[in-house]
């Protein structure tokens, strides 16, 4: 009977399997084969084994791009987490005009990344940008991001935080609203201060949501491309290049499809390792909360 039911639903599941095979599996296998070959326009692919991976890892430009990626990810994601957590607690505490402010907080997530970059380029234009003029009028240093690599990295980090803060905020805000108010009432009866209630009640129960937010933001931020490419294109002199921009340059500027495919798989493997670590932490936290 069970085999008959499986045979009966097999035709219904076939289109889904064909779609997954054609969209995910076959392209992934092709990229694996391409990463093991030397390939370019007008050149027949030549099998080179792991040489592309060795070339990428030993390339100083890749190591610089990897370092820039790590710096941006660590700085942007953790500042974003701190801001999102603070905003979630503020909103959950009964902020006035909460509905209107919630729309304002979520608005950046509805803005196209291209439009956001164009807007920020205008705001922080070193010559006529409104933010630049305001900083100059206040006697503060400006972000000369078109010439100073460190200033460009700061602007990229600020733009990334502004664009993706709503994602982190909504996860933490939903998790905070799911915490029963009885726990805070019990903590107040026991004489707990606001800090003790946050440390003993809020933070442990928000742990899984924080891990989930960090997991997704680390993976998304590691693939950072639009903000860097549209703002600086990796310049000046490739000083703000990140791994995704390095991959793009290898594929479409230097026509080195083998090393570009190898870079793509390095990104995939790094994301999988990072994701596996966070999933392990998440499972431990969920098990600890279940046994508490």
C-alpha positions in Angstrom: 0.0 0.0 0.0 2.8 2.3 0.9 4.7 1.6 -2.4 1.5 2.3 -4.3 1.1 5.7 -2.6 4.7 6.6 -3.5 4.2 5.6 -7.1 1.0 7.7 -7.2 2.7 10.9 -6.0 5.9 10.4 -8.0 4.5 12.1 -11.1 3.5 15.1 -9.0 7.0 15.4 -7.5 8.8 14.9 -10.8 8.6 18.6 -11.9 10.1 19.7 -8.6 13.0 17.3 -8.9 13.6 18.3 -12.5 13.6 22.0 -11.5 16.0 21.4 -8.7 18.2 19.3 -10.9 18.3 21.9 -13.7 18.6 25.0 -11.6 20.9 23.8 -8.7 22.5 20.4 -9.2 23.7 20.6 -12.8 25.0 24.2 -12.6 26.9 23.3 -9.4 28.4 20.2 -11.0 29.4 22.4 -14.0 31.1 24.9 -11.7 33.0 22.1 -10.0 34.2 20.8 -13.4 35.1 24.4 -14.4 37.1 25.0 -11.2 39.3 22.0 -12.1 39.9 23.3 -15.6 41.8 26.2 -17.2 39.3 28.0 -19.3 38.8 31.3 -21.1 37.1 32.8 -24.1 38.2 31.0 -27.3 40.1 28.4 -25.4 39.2 24.8 -24.9 39.0 23.8 -21.2 42.1 22.0 -20.0 42.0 19.8 -16.9 44.4 21.2 -14.2 43.2 19.5 -11.1 43.5 21.7 -7.9 45.8 24.2 -9.5 43.1 26.8 -9.7 42.5 26.6 -6.0 46.2 26.8 -5.3 46.5 29.9 -7.6 43.6 31.6 -5.9 44.8 30.9 -2.3 48.3 32.1 -3.1 47.2 35.2 -5.0 48.0 38.3 -2.9 44.9 40.0 -4.4 42.7 37.2 -3.1 44.2 37.3 0.4 43.7 41.1 0.4 40.1 40.7 -0.7 39.5 38.0 1.9 40.9 40.2 4.7 38.7 43.1 3.5 35.7 40.7 3.5 36.5 39.4 7.0 36.9 43.0 8.4 33.6 44.2 6.8 31.7 41.1 8.0 33.0 41.2 11.6 32.5 44.9 12.0 29.2 45.4 10.1 27.5 42.3 11.4 28.3 42.8 15.1 27.4 46.6 15.0 24.2 45.6 13.2 23.4 43.0 15.9 24.0 45.5 18.7 21.8 48.1 17.1 19.1 45.6 16.1 19.0 44.2 19.7 18.8 47.6 21.2 16.1 48.7 18.9 14.1 45.4 19.5 14.2 46.0 23.2 13.2 49.6 22.8 10.3 48.8 20.6 9.2 45.9 22.8 9.2 48.3 25.8 6.3 50.3 24.6 7.9 53.0 22.4 5.5 55.9 21.5 4.3 56.0 17.8 5.7 52.5 17.5 3.7 51.7 14.3 5.0 54.7 12.4 8.6 54.2 13.6 8.4 50.5 12.7 7.7 51.5 9.1 10.6 53.9 9.1 13.0 51.2 10.5 11.9 48.6 7.9 12.0 51.1 5.0 15.7 50.5 4.0 14.9 46.8 3.4 12.5 47.9 0.7 15.0 50.0 -1.1 16.9 48.6 -4.1 20.7 48.2 -3.4 21.4 50.1 -6.6 19.2 53.0 -5.5 20.7 52.9 -2.0 24.3 53.2 -3.4 23.4 56.0 -5.7 21.7 57.9 -2.8 24.7 57.3 -0.5 27.2 58.4 -3.2 25.3 61.7 -3.5 24.9 62.2 0.3 28.7 61.5 0.9 30.0 63.1 -2.2 33.4 64.6 -1.2 32.6 67.9 -2.9 28.9 68.6 -2.8 27.3 65.9 -0.7 24.8 67.2 2.0 26.4 65.0 4.7 29.9 66.2 3.7 28.8 69.8 3.8 27.2 69.3 7.2 30.3 67.7 8.6 32.5 70.5 7.2 30.2 73.1 8.8 30.6 71.4 12.1 34.4 71.2 11.8 34.3 67.4 11.7 36.4 65.3 9.3 34.7 64.1 6.2 34.7 60.6 4.5 37.0 61.1 1.5 36.0 57.6 0.2 37.1 58.2 -3.4 40.8 58.5 -2.4 41.2 57.0 1.1 40.7 53.2 1.3 40.0 53.3 5.0 37.3 55.9 4.5 35.8 53.8 1.6 35.7 50.8 3.9 33.9 52.8 6.6 31.3 54.0 4.1 30.8 50.5 2.8 30.3 49.2 6.3 27.8 52.0 7.1 25.9 51.4 3.9 25.7 47.6 4.6 24.5 48.2 8.2 21.8 50.6 7.0 20.6 48.3 4.3 20.4 45.1 6.4 19.6 46.3 9.9 15.9 45.7 9.3 16.5 42.0 8.8 18.3 41.6 12.1 15.9 43.9 13.9 12.8 42.0 12.8 14.2 38.6 13.8 15.1 39.9 17.3 12.0 41.9 17.7 9.8 38.9 16.9 11.8 36.8 19.3 11.5 39.4 22.1 7.7 39.6 21.6 7.5 35.8 22.0 8.9 35.9 25.5 6.1 35.6 28.0 5.5 38.6 30.2 5.0 36.4 33.2 8.7 35.8 33.3 9.4 39.5 33.7 6.7 39.8 36.3 8.3 36.9 38.3 11.7 38.5 38.0 10.3 41.8 39.4 8.7 40.0 42.3 12.0 38.4 43.1 13.6 41.8 43.2 15.6 41.7 39.9 16.7 44.9 38.4 16.3 45.8 34.7 19.8 44.7 34.0 19.4 41.4 35.9 16.1 40.7 34.0 17.9 41.3 30.7 20.8 39.1 31.7 18.9 36.3 33.2 15.7 36.3 31.2 15.9 38.2 27.9 19.4 37.3 26.7 19.1 33.5 27.3 15.7 33.3 25.6 16.9 35.5 22.7 20.0 33.3 22.3 18.6 31.1 19.4 17.3 34.1 17.6 20.6 35.9 17.9 22.4 32.8 16.5 20.0 32.6 13.6 20.4 36.3 12.8 24.2 36.0 13.0 24.2 32.9 10.8 22.2 34.5 8.0 23.9 37.9 8.2 27.4 36.3 8.2 26.5 34.2 5.1 24.9 37.2 3.3 27.7 39.6 4.3 30.4 37.2 3.1 28.8 37.4 -0.4 28.9 41.2 -0.2 29.1 42.6 -3.8 26.7 45.3 -4.8 27.7 47.9 -2.2 31.4 47.5 -3.0 31.1 47.3 -6.8 28.7 50.1 -7.3 30.5 52.4 -4.8 34.2 51.9 -5.4 34.5 48.9 -7.9 37.2 47.6 -5.5 39.3 50.7 -5.8 41.4 52.7 -5.3 44.0 50.1 -6.6 41.9 47.1 -5.5 42.3 48.3 -1.8 38.5 47.8 -1.1 38.0 44.7 -3.1 36.1 41.8 -1.4 35.9 38.2 -2.4 32.8 38.5 -4.5 34.3 41.4 -6.4 37.5 39.4 -6.8 35.5 36.6 -8.3 33.7 39.0 -10.7 37.0 40.5 -11.8 38.5 37.1 -12.5 35.5 36.0 -14.5 34.5 39.1 -16.5 37.6 41.3 -16.5 40.4 38.7 -16.9 38.2 35.9 -18.4 39.8 33.4 -16.1 36.8 31.2 -15.6 38.7 28.4 -13.8 40.0 30.6 -11.0 36.6 32.3 -10.8 34.9 29.0 -10.3 37.5 28.0 -7.8 36.8 31.2 -5.9 33.1 30.5 -6.0 33.6 27.1 -4.4 35.9 28.5 -1.8 33.1 30.9 -0.8 30.6 28.1 -0.8 32.8 25.9 1.5 33.5 28.8 3.8 29.8 29.5 4.1 29.0 25.9 4.8 31.6 25.6 7.5 30.4 28.8 9.1 26.8 27.6 8.8 27.6 24.2 10.3 29.3 25.9 13.3 26.3 28.1 14.0 23.8 25.3 13.6 25.8 23.3 16.2 25.6 26.3 18.6 21.9 26.7 17.9 21.2 23.1 18.6 23.1 23.3 21.9 21.2 26.4 22.9 17.8 24.9 22.0 18.6 21.7 23.9 19.8 23.7 26.9 16.6 25.8 27.0 14.5 22.7 26.6 16.2 21.0 29.5 16.1 24.1 31.7 
